[in-house]
Amino acid sequence: MNLVTVSGPPSSGKTSLIIKTIENLKNKGIKVGVVKFDCLYTDDDILYSKIGVPVKKGLSASVCPDHYFVSNIEEVVQWGKREGLDLLITESAGLCNRCSPYIQNIKAVCVIDNLSGINTPKKIGPMLKTADLVVITKGDIVSQAEREVFASRVNSVNPKATIMHVNGLTGQGAFEFSTLIYDEEKHVDSLKGKKLRFSMPSALCSYCLGETRIGDEHQMGNVRKIDLGDEK
């Protein structure tokens, strides 16, 4: 079974991209399943079910999405194997611009849209910087010049990645994308012992443990303070 991790900021077009890609993969007889990770709510699993795709969803609730992903990804892989999938796609919104944590030797895709702002690529961090493939969406809404400038900004952040444009509504570019994410000779039986490409956000502070009061005297553990210069 192949495994691909797809992440990106909320509303960047990940689900539409995946659905159009699955349509192309199905035409080749490839059985695809999806696990959707989110924080508080998602109904994307309904969209996948409507096209006949095996799907599960997991909500991290009060837990960091990165930590939730890593704590459950091995079980997700085993579910995919039980379903007899040829390709398992995990989808996760980068709610803090760090998620999802990519895994070494597992194909990683970051989806980012042209409407997010010209400086957005510099703000995303490891989710973009360590991806193998970067898919830029919503290119039909902006000019050719804007598309080129945005792609250049993406390339400056991650020059090693393959960058491509896909239209999630029409499916233009989805076939080419499908040929890049599925490798019938590459199989994943387990992720035990595998390593992340980048460390997860670190946090174990008073607020993680339920503190609600504001002030230095209530802040313990992993705390980072802003540098405002010398106090007067």
C-alpha positions in Angstrom: 0.0 0.0 0.0 1.2 3.5 -0.9 0.9 6.3 1.7 0.7 10.0 0.9 0.3 12.9 3.3 -1.5 15.9 2.0 -1.6 19.1 4.1 -2.1 22.8 3.7 -3.8 25.8 5.2 -7.6 25.6 5.7 -9.7 26.2 2.6 -6.7 25.9 0.2 -8.5 23.3 -1.9 -7.1 20.1 -0.5 -10.3 18.1 -0.6 -11.3 19.2 -4.1 -7.8 18.3 -5.3 -7.9 14.9 -3.7 -11.4 14.1 -5.1 -10.4 15.0 -8.7 -7.2 13.0 -8.3 -9.1 10.0 -7.0 -11.3 10.1 -10.1 -8.2 9.7 -12.3 -6.7 6.9 -10.0 -10.0 5.0 -10.1 -9.9 5.0 -13.9 -6.6 3.0 -13.5 -8.2 0.5 -11.2 -6.4 1.9 -8.1 -8.3 1.5 -4.8 -7.9 4.7 -2.8 -8.9 5.5 0.8 -8.7 8.7 2.8 -8.3 9.6 6.5 -9.2 13.2 7.3 -7.5 14.9 10.3 -9.0 18.1 11.7 -9.5 19.9 15.0 -13.1 20.6 15.9 -15.3 19.8 12.9 -15.2 18.5 9.4 -17.8 17.1 7.0 -15.3 16.3 4.2 -15.8 12.6 5.0 -19.3 12.9 3.6 -17.9 14.2 0.3 -15.5 11.2 0.1 -18.3 8.8 0.9 -20.4 10.2 -1.9 -17.8 9.1 -4.4 -17.5 5.7 -2.9 -14.2 6.1 -1.2 -13.4 4.3 2.1 -12.9 7.2 4.6 -12.3 7.8 8.3 -12.0 11.1 10.2 -10.2 12.1 13.4 -10.7 15.2 15.4 -7.9 16.3 17.7 -10.2 18.5 19.9 -8.0 20.0 22.7 -4.9 18.1 21.6 -2.2 19.7 19.2 -3.1 18.5 15.7 0.5 17.5 15.0 0.7 15.3 18.1 -2.7 13.8 17.4 -1.6 12.9 13.8 1.6 11.2 14.9 -0.2 9.4 17.8 -2.6 7.9 15.3 -0.9 7.5 12.0 0.3 3.9 12.6 -3.3 2.8 13.4 -4.4 4.6 10.3 -1.9 2.7 8.1 -3.2 -0.6 9.6 -6.8 0.4 8.8 -5.8 1.1 5.2 -4.2 -2.4 4.9 -7.3 -4.0 6.3 -9.4 -2.2 3.7 -7.1 -3.6 1.0 -6.2 -0.1 -0.3 -3.6 0.5 -3.0 -3.2 4.1 -1.9 -4.0 5.7 1.4 -4.2 9.5 1.5 -4.1 11.4 4.8 -5.5 14.9 4.7 -4.8 17.5 7.4 -5.3 21.3 7.6 -2.3 23.3 8.7 -4.1 25.1 11.4 -0.9 26.5 12.9 1.0 26.4 9.6 3.0 23.4 11.0 0.6 20.5 10.5 0.8 17.8 9.3 4.2 16.4 10.3 5.7 14.8 7.3 7.4 11.4 7.6 10.8 10.5 6.1 10.5 8.5 2.9 6.7 9.0 2.8 5.5 11.3 0.0 4.5 14.7 1.3 2.2 17.2 -0.5 1.5 20.8 0.5 -1.5 22.5 -1.0 -1.5 26.3 -1.1 -3.7 28.7 -3.0 -3.0 31.9 -5.0 -5.4 33.9 -3.0 -3.7 33.4 0.3 -1.4 36.4 -0.1 1.9 37.0 -1.8 3.9 36.5 1.4 2.1 33.4 2.6 4.8 31.0 1.5 7.3 32.6 3.9 4.8 32.2 6.8 4.0 28.5 6.5 7.2 26.9 7.7 8.0 23.1 7.6 4.6 22.2 6.1 5.8 23.9 2.9 9.6 23.9 3.3 9.9 20.1 3.7 7.2 19.0 1.1 8.1 16.9 -1.9 5.2 18.3 -4.0 3.6 21.7 -3.8 0.3 22.1 -5.5 -0.9 25.7 -6.1 -4.7 26.1 -6.5 -7.2 28.8 -7.5 -4.9 29.9 -10.4 -8.0 30.6 -12.5 -8.9 33.6 -10.3 -5.7 35.5 -10.7 -3.6 36.8 -13.6 -0.8 34.9 -15.2 1.7 37.4 -13.8 0.3 36.8 -10.3 0.6 33.1 -10.7 4.2 33.3 -11.7 5.2 35.6 -8.9 3.4 33.4 -6.3 5.1 30.2 -7.7 8.4 32.0 -7.6 7.8 32.8 -3.9 7.0 29.1 -3.2 10.2 28.0 -5.1 12.3 30.4 -3.0 11.0 28.7 0.2 11.3 25.1 -1.1 13.5 24.9 -4.2 13.7 21.1 -4.1 10.0 20.6 -4.4 8.1 19.8 -7.6 5.6 22.7 -8.0 2.5 22.4 -10.1 -0.9 24.1 -10.7 -4.1 22.2 -10.3 -7.7 23.4 -10.7 -9.8 21.7 -8.0 -13.1 22.6 -9.7 -12.4 21.5 -13.3 -9.7 18.9 -12.5 -7.2 20.5 -14.8 -3.8 19.2 -13.7 -5.2 16.4 -11.5 -4.2 13.7 -13.9 -0.6 14.8 -13.9 -0.7 15.0 -10.1 -2.1 11.5 -9.8 0.9 10.1 -11.7 3.3 11.7 -9.2 1.7 10.5 -6.0 1.2 6.8 -6.8 4.1 4.4 -7.1 3.0 0.8 -7.4 6.5 -0.5 -6.4 6.6 1.4 -3.1 4.8 -0.2 -0.2 4.2 0.7 3.4 3.4 -2.1 5.9 4.1 -0.2 9.1 5.5 3.2 10.2 7.0 1.9 13.5 10.5 3.1 13.7 10.1 5.7 11.0 11.1 9.3 11.8 9.5 12.7 11.2 11.1 15.1 8.8 10.9 17.9 11.3 10.2 18.2 15.0 6.7 18.9 16.1 5.7 22.2 17.9 6.9 21.9 21.4 4.6 22.9 24.3 4.1 21.9 27.8 3.1 25.0 29.7 0.5 26.0 32.2 -2.1 26.7 29.5 -1.6 23.3 28.0 -2.6 21.9 31.4 -5.7 24.0 31.8 -4.5 27.3 33.3 -6.7 30.3 32.3 -5.2 33.1 34.4 -2.9 35.7 32.8 0.4 36.8 34.3 4.0 35.6 34.8 3.2 34.0 38.1 0.8 31.6 36.3 3.2 30.7 33.5 5.3 27.6 33.9 7.1 25.1 31.6 7.8 25.8 28.0 7.2 29.6 27.7 8.6 31.9 25.1 8.4 35.7 25.6 8.4 38.4 22.9 11.4 40.7 22.9 10.1 44.3 23.4 13.5 45.8 24.3 14.7 47.1 27.7 12.0 47.9 30.1 11.9 51.5 31.4 
